[in-house]
Amino acid sequence: MADDDSTCNYDDKDSFNAHASQLYAQGYSCYYFGDDCAMRTGKTTVNIDGDNFSLYFGKYGSSKGTGKVGEEDKKYYNSGKLMSAGGDEKFLVVYS
């Protein structure tokens, strides 16, 4: 479970980007529960520590609520998080 423990490999944006594929390969899935404690599905934007993140979670079947891994609407998601190049970059290498 994610928290503010800095020893976790997913506790900030850079660590999450670097380790999400590894955690997924080990069988972990990401879910998001809103302030109302309801599991989110589909596309959503979440503000974490002042930064907005675009996320996508499965809508149906066994993948309902799980963070999308792969392409959705011509965009690439890793464990639910939209992957994008930084402001100084024109592209981002994505390992899947």
BELKANOR-V957345 format. One record per run of one state. SS is the DSSP state (alpha for helix, beta for strand, coil for the rest). FROM is the first residue (numbers start at 1). TO is the last residue. If there is no record, write none. Layout:
{{SS/FROM/TO} {SS/FROM/TO}}
This chain:
{{coil/1/12} {alpha/13/25} {coil/26/32} {beta/33/33} {coil/34/38} {beta/39/39} {coil/40/41} {beta/42/48} {coil/49/50} {beta/51/57} {coil/58/60} {alpha/61/63} {coil/64/66} {beta/67/67} {coil/68/69} {beta/70/72} {coil/73/74} {beta/75/78} {coil/79/80} {beta/81/82} {coil/83/96}}
